[in-house]
Amino acid sequence: LALLFHALHSSLHVKAMNPKELEFAESSWFLRHQYEDAEARDQERIARAHKGLVVVGTELRVDEIDGGDLKAALARIDRLENENQELKRINSDLEKTVKKLQSQLDSLQKGGTAQEEDDDDDVDLFGDDDEEDEAEAEARKAERVKSYQEKKNKKPAVVAKSSVVLFVKPWDDETDMKEMERLVRTVEMDGLKWGGAKLVPVGYGINKLQIGCVVVDEKVSIEDLSEDIQTQFPDHVQSVDVAAFNKI
């Protein structure tokens, strides 16, 4: 408007105006401030309606949008747009994955239905290879079993043994205990090995013979051993009891 009024004012010096033009120019020149105030108020209304648009002639801050920083707001908008694009990309990838899985599932379902309807119509293009693979697997398995058995047979068998302590009781205090021990040790069995012995007081001057031995469980029965000692030496031995029995 200032330029317009300047142009009109300059034109008065350039050419002559008719009375109507002169009257319009003079009225416009004197009402210039009213026009500018009206335009400023209108621009301010528009600016407030659009929350922060920059408008010349208003008192609104240029860097203000809803009370926040313009750069921060623009940065936030850019960030939201980037996040939106990323979400769209992820959604697209998920849709592709779901379609791919659905396609595979449909194929499997169709294949299973066709096999159930007619097994004779199935064409196994790789049947021979599968049979060969199974044969090779069976051969390898048999070879491993054979190798294991050979190694197992080479290992010495574990012999189960037990440590036994016997109490051999005499008839009375007149029994020769050294002779009784000698007689007990004369008992021999495959898998029997006698150990240490000592006399243990019983009472009234009577002692019993405590003697240890190691036996192979598969070859020696402790019950048979006790019975043999008692039956072979009835003049010296009254009874035989097992005092301790431990696996080795």
C-alpha positions as a Markdown table, in Angstrom:
| # | Residue | x | y | z |
|---|---|---|---|---|
| 1 | Leu | 0.0 | 0.0 | 0.0 |
| 2 | Ala | 2.9 | 2.4 | 0.7 |
| 3 | Leu | 4.2 | 1.8 | -2.7 |
| 4 | Leu | 0.8 | 2.3 | -4.2 |
| 5 | Phe | 0.4 | 5.6 | -2.4 |
| 6 | His | 3.9 | 6.7 | -3.4 |
| 7 | Ala | 3.0 | 5.9 | -7.0 |
| 8 | Leu | -0.2 | 7.8 | -6.8 |
| 9 | His | 1.5 | 10.8 | -5.2 |
| 10 | Ser | 4.2 | 10.7 | -7.8 |
| 11 | Ser | 1.7 | 10.6 | -10.6 |
| 12 | Leu | 0.2 | 13.9 | -9.4 |
| 13 | His | 3.4 | 15.6 | -10.5 |
| 14 | Val | 3.6 | 13.7 | -13.8 |
| 15 | Lys | 0.2 | 14.2 | -15.3 |
| 16 | Ala | -3.0 | 16.1 | -14.6 |
| 17 | Met | -5.9 | 14.2 | -13.0 |
| 18 | Asn | -9.5 | 14.7 | -13.5 |
| 19 | Pro | -11.5 | 15.7 | -10.4 |
| 20 | Lys | -12.7 | 12.2 | -9.6 |
| 21 | Glu | -9.2 | 10.7 | -9.7 |
| 22 | Leu | -7.9 | 13.5 | -7.6 |
| 23 | Glu | -10.6 | 13.0 | -5.0 |
| 24 | Phe | -10.0 | 9.3 | -4.9 |
| 25 | Ala | -6.2 | 9.7 | -4.5 |
| 26 | Glu | -6.6 | 12.3 | -1.8 |
| 27 | Ser | -9.1 | 10.2 | 0.2 |
| 28 | Ser | -6.9 | 7.1 | -0.2 |
| 29 | Trp | -3.8 | 9.0 | 1.0 |
| 30 | Phe | -5.5 | 10.3 | 4.1 |
| 31 | Leu | -7.1 | 6.9 | 4.9 |
| 32 | Arg | -3.8 | 5.0 | 4.4 |
| 33 | His | -3.3 | 4.3 | 8.1 |
| 34 | Gln | -6.8 | 2.9 | 8.5 |
| 35 | Tyr | -6.1 | 0.5 | 5.5 |
| 36 | Glu | -2.8 | -0.6 | 7.1 |
| 37 | Asp | -4.4 | -1.2 | 10.5 |
| 38 | Ala | -7.2 | -3.2 | 9.0 |
| 39 | Glu | -4.8 | -5.3 | 7.0 |
| 40 | Ala | -2.6 | -5.9 | 10.0 |
| 41 | Arg | -5.6 | -7.1 | 12.1 |
| 42 | Asp | -6.7 | -9.4 | 9.4 |
| 43 | Gln | -3.2 | -10.8 | 9.0 |
| 44 | Glu | -2.9 | -11.3 | 12.7 |
| 45 | Arg | -6.3 | -13.2 | 12.7 |
| 46 | Ile | -5.1 | -15.4 | 10.0 |
| 47 | Ala | -1.8 | -16.1 | 11.8 |
| 48 | Arg | -3.6 | -17.0 | 15.0 |
| 49 | Ala | -6.0 | -19.2 | 13.2 |
| 50 | His | -3.0 | -21.1 | 11.6 |
| 51 | Lys | -1.0 | -21.2 | 14.9 |
| 52 | Gly | 2.2 | -19.6 | 14.1 |
| 53 | Leu | 2.4 | -18.8 | 10.4 |
| 54 | Val | 4.7 | -16.0 | 9.8 |
| 55 | Val | 2.8 | -12.9 | 8.7 |
| 56 | Val | 4.3 | -9.5 | 8.1 |
| 57 | Gly | 2.7 | -6.7 | 10.2 |
| 58 | Thr | 1.7 | -8.8 | 13.2 |
| 59 | Glu | 3.2 | -9.1 | 16.6 |
| 60 | Leu | 3.4 | -12.9 | 16.5 |
| 61 | Arg | 6.9 | -14.5 | 17.1 |
| 62 | Val | 8.5 | -15.9 | 14.0 |
| 63 | Asp | 10.0 | -18.9 | 15.9 |
| 64 | Glu | 6.8 | -19.8 | 17.7 |
| 65 | Ile | 4.4 | -22.7 | 16.8 |
| 66 | Asp | 2.1 | -23.7 | 19.6 |
| 67 | Gly | 4.5 | -22.3 | 22.2 |
| 68 | Gly | 7.4 | -24.5 | 21.0 |
| 69 | Asp | 10.6 | -24.0 | 19.0 |
| 70 | Leu | 10.2 | -24.0 | 15.2 |
| 71 | Lys | 13.3 | -26.0 | 14.6 |
| 72 | Ala | 12.4 | -28.5 | 17.3 |
| 73 | Ala | 8.9 | -28.8 | 15.8 |
| 74 | Leu | 10.3 | -29.3 | 12.3 |
| 75 | Ala | 12.8 | -31.9 | 13.6 |
| 76 | Arg | 10.0 | -33.7 | 15.3 |
| 77 | Ile | 8.0 | -33.7 | 12.1 |
| 78 | Asp | 11.0 | -35.1 | 10.2 |
| 79 | Arg | 11.5 | -37.8 | 12.9 |
| 80 | Leu | 7.8 | -38.8 | 12.8 |
| 81 | Glu | 7.9 | -39.0 | 9.0 |
| 82 | Asn | 11.0 | -41.2 | 9.2 |
| 83 | Glu | 9.4 | -43.4 | 11.8 |
| 84 | Asn | 6.3 | -43.6 | 9.7 |
| 85 | Gln | 8.4 | -44.7 | 6.7 |
| 86 | Glu | 10.2 | -47.3 | 8.8 |
| 87 | Leu | 6.9 | -48.7 | 10.1 |
| 88 | Lys | 5.6 | -48.9 | 6.6 |
| 89 | Arg | 8.7 | -50.8 | 5.5 |
| 90 | Ile | 8.4 | -53.2 | 8.5 |
| 91 | Asn | 4.7 | -53.7 | 7.8 |
| 92 | Ser | 5.5 | -54.5 | 4.1 |
| 93 | Asp | 8.2 | -57.0 | 5.1 |
| 94 | Leu | 5.8 | -58.7 | 7.5 |
| 95 | Glu | 3.2 | -58.9 | 4.9 |
| 96 | Lys | 5.6 | -60.5 | 2.5 |
| 97 | Thr | 6.7 | -63.0 | 5.2 |
| 98 | Val | 3.2 | -63.9 | 6.0 |
| 99 | Lys | 2.3 | -64.5 | 2.4 |
| 100 | Lys | 5.4 | -66.6 | 1.9 |
| 101 | Leu | 4.5 | -68.8 | 5.0 |
| 102 | Gln | 0.9 | -69.0 | 3.9 |
| 103 | Ser | 2.0 | -70.2 | 0.5 |
| 104 | Gln | 4.3 | -72.8 | 2.0 |
| 105 | Leu | 1.5 | -74.0 | 4.3 |
| 106 | Asp | -0.9 | -74.3 | 1.4 |
| 107 | Ser | 1.6 | -76.3 | -0.5 |
| 108 | Leu | 2.2 | -78.7 | 2.4 |
| 109 | Gln | -1.6 | -79.1 | 2.9 |
| 110 | Lys | -2.2 | -79.8 | -0.7 |
| 111 | Gly | 0.7 | -82.3 | -0.8 |
| 112 | Gly | -0.6 | -84.1 | 2.3 |
| 113 | Thr | -4.1 | -84.2 | 0.9 |
| 114 | Ala | -2.9 | -85.6 | -2.4 |
| 115 | Gln | -0.9 | -88.3 | -0.6 |
| 116 | Glu | -3.8 | -89.4 | 1.5 |
| 117 | Glu | -6.1 | -89.5 | -1.5 |
| 118 | Asp | -3.9 | -91.7 | -3.7 |
| 119 | Asp | -0.5 | -92.9 | -2.5 |
| 120 | Asp | 0.0 | -94.6 | -5.8 |
| 121 | Asp | 0.0 | -91.3 | -7.7 |
| 122 | Asp | 2.9 | -90.0 | -5.8 |
| 123 | Val | 6.1 | -89.6 | -7.8 |
| 124 | Asp | 9.2 | -89.8 | -5.6 |
| 125 | Leu | 11.9 | -88.4 | -7.8 |
| 126 | Phe | 14.5 | -88.9 | -5.0 |
| 127 | Gly | 13.4 | -92.3 | -3.7 |
| 128 | Asp | 16.5 | -94.1 | -4.9 |
| 129 | Asp | 18.8 | -91.5 | -3.2 |
| 130 | Asp | 16.8 | -91.9 | 0.1 |
| 131 | Glu | 17.1 | -95.6 | 0.0 |
| 132 | Glu | 20.9 | -95.4 | -0.6 |
| 133 | Asp | 21.3 | -92.9 | 2.2 |
| 134 | Glu | 19.4 | -95.3 | 4.6 |
| 135 | Ala | 21.5 | -98.2 | 3.5 |
| 136 | Glu | 24.7 | -96.2 | 4.1 |
| 137 | Ala | 23.4 | -95.1 | 7.5 |
| 138 | Glu | 22.6 | -98.7 | 8.5 |
| 139 | Ala | 26.0 | -99.9 | 7.3 |
| 140 | Arg | 27.7 | -97.2 | 9.4 |
| 141 | Lys | 25.6 | -98.1 | 12.4 |
| 142 | Ala | 26.5 | -101.7 | 12.1 |
| 143 | Glu | 30.2 | -100.9 | 11.8 |
| 144 | Arg | 30.0 | -98.8 | 15.0 |
| 145 | Val | 28.3 | -101.5 | 16.9 |
| 146 | Lys | 30.8 | -104.1 | 15.7 |
| 147 | Ser | 33.7 | -101.8 | 16.7 |
| 148 | Tyr | 32.1 | -101.2 | 20.2 |
| 149 | Gln | 31.7 | -104.9 | 20.7 |
| 150 | Glu | 35.3 | -105.6 | 19.8 |
| 151 | Lys | 36.6 | -103.0 | 22.2 |
| 152 | Lys | 34.3 | -104.3 | 24.9 |
| 153 | Asn | 35.5 | -107.8 | 24.4 |
| 154 | Lys | 39.1 | -106.7 | 24.7 |
| 155 | Lys | 38.5 | -105.1 | 28.1 |
| 156 | Pro | 39.1 | -107.5 | 31.0 |
| 157 | Ala | 35.9 | -108.5 | 32.7 |
| 158 | Val | 35.4 | -106.9 | 36.1 |
| 159 | Val | 35.5 | -109.5 | 38.8 |
| 160 | Ala | 33.2 | -108.8 | 41.7 |
| 161 | Lys | 34.9 | -109.5 | 45.0 |
| 162 | Ser | 34.0 | -109.2 | 48.6 |
| 163 | Ser | 35.9 | -108.8 | 51.9 |
| 164 | Val | 34.6 | -111.1 | 54.6 |
| 165 | Val | 35.4 | -111.4 | 58.3 |
| 166 | Leu | 34.5 | -114.6 | 60.1 |
| 167 | Phe | 34.1 | -115.4 | 63.8 |
| 168 | Val | 35.1 | -119.1 | 64.5 |
| 169 | Lys | 34.1 | -120.1 | 68.0 |
| 170 | Pro | 35.7 | -123.1 | 69.9 |
| 171 | Trp | 34.0 | -125.5 | 72.3 |
| 172 | Asp | 35.8 | -124.4 | 75.4 |
| 173 | Asp | 38.9 | -122.7 | 76.8 |
| 174 | Glu | 40.9 | -125.9 | 76.3 |
| 175 | Thr | 40.7 | -125.8 | 72.5 |
| 176 | Asp | 44.1 | -125.1 | 70.8 |
| 177 | Met | 43.4 | -121.9 | 69.0 |
| 178 | Lys | 46.6 | -121.9 | 67.0 |
| 179 | Glu | 45.7 | -125.4 | 65.7 |
| 180 | Met | 42.2 | -124.3 | 64.9 |
| 181 | Glu | 43.5 | -121.3 | 62.9 |
| 182 | Arg | 45.8 | -123.7 | 61.0 |
| 183 | Leu | 43.0 | -126.0 | 60.2 |
| 184 | Val | 40.7 | -123.2 | 59.0 |
| 185 | Arg | 43.4 | -122.0 | 56.6 |
| 186 | Thr | 43.6 | -125.5 | 55.1 |
| 187 | Val | 40.2 | -125.0 | 53.6 |
| 188 | Glu | 40.8 | -124.1 | 49.9 |
| 189 | Met | 38.4 | -123.0 | 47.2 |
| 190 | Asp | 38.8 | -121.4 | 43.8 |
| 191 | Gly | 38.4 | -117.7 | 44.4 |
| 192 | Leu | 39.2 | -117.8 | 48.1 |
| 193 | Lys | 42.2 | -116.0 | 49.7 |
| 194 | Trp | 42.7 | -116.0 | 53.5 |
| 195 | Gly | 43.9 | -112.9 | 55.3 |
| 196 | Gly | 44.9 | -111.8 | 58.8 |
| 197 | Ala | 43.6 | -113.4 | 62.0 |
| 198 | Lys | 43.5 | -112.7 | 65.7 |
| 199 | Leu | 41.9 | -113.9 | 68.9 |
| 200 | Val | 39.0 | -112.0 | 70.4 |
| 201 | Pro | 38.0 | -112.6 | 74.1 |
| 202 | Val | 34.5 | -114.0 | 74.6 |
| 203 | Gly | 34.5 | -114.5 | 78.4 |
| 204 | Tyr | 35.5 | -116.9 | 81.1 |
| 205 | Gly | 38.9 | -117.4 | 79.5 |
| 206 | Ile | 37.5 | -118.4 | 76.1 |
| 207 | Asn | 38.6 | -116.7 | 72.9 |
| 208 | Lys | 37.2 | -116.8 | 69.4 |
| 209 | Leu | 39.1 | -116.7 | 66.2 |
| 210 | Gln | 38.5 | -113.6 | 64.0 |
| 211 | Ile | 39.9 | -114.3 | 60.5 |
| 212 | Gly | 39.5 | -112.4 | 57.3 |
| 213 | Cys | 39.4 | -113.5 | 53.7 |
| 214 | Val | 38.7 | -112.2 | 50.2 |
| 215 | Val | 36.4 | -114.1 | 47.9 |
| 216 | Val | 35.2 | -114.0 | 44.3 |
| 217 | Asp | 31.5 | -113.6 | 44.5 |
| 218 | Glu | 30.8 | -115.8 | 41.5 |
| 219 | Lys | 33.0 | -118.7 | 42.8 |
| 220 | Val | 32.7 | -118.7 | 46.5 |
| 221 | Ser | 29.6 | -118.9 | 48.7 |
| 222 | Ile | 30.1 | -117.7 | 52.2 |
| 223 | Glu | 27.4 | -120.0 | 53.5 |
| 224 | Asp | 29.2 | -123.0 | 51.9 |
| 225 | Leu | 32.5 | -121.8 | 53.3 |
| 226 | Ser | 31.2 | -121.5 | 56.9 |
| 227 | Glu | 29.6 | -124.9 | 56.6 |
| 228 | Asp | 32.8 | -126.6 | 55.4 |
| 229 | Ile | 34.8 | -125.2 | 58.3 |
| 230 | Gln | 32.3 | -126.4 | 60.8 |
| 231 | Thr | 31.8 | -129.9 | 59.4 |
| 232 | Gln | 35.5 | -130.5 | 58.6 |
| 233 | Phe | 36.7 | -129.6 | 62.1 |
| 234 | Pro | 34.0 | -130.6 | 64.5 |
| 235 | Asp | 36.4 | -131.3 | 67.4 |
| 236 | His | 37.7 | -127.7 | 67.3 |
| 237 | Val | 34.9 | -125.6 | 65.8 |
| 238 | Gln | 31.6 | -125.1 | 67.6 |
| 239 | Ser | 30.2 | -122.4 | 65.1 |
| 240 | Val | 31.1 | -120.0 | 62.3 |
| 241 | Asp | 29.5 | -116.6 | 62.1 |
| 242 | Val | 29.9 | -113.7 | 59.5 |
| 243 | Ala | 31.1 | -110.7 | 61.4 |
| 244 | Ala | 31.5 | -108.3 | 58.4 |
| 245 | Phe | 30.8 | -108.5 | 54.6 |
| 246 | Asn | 31.8 | -105.7 | 52.2 |
| 247 | Lys | 31.9 | -105.5 | 48.4 |
| 248 | Ile | 35.3 | -104.6 | 47.0 |
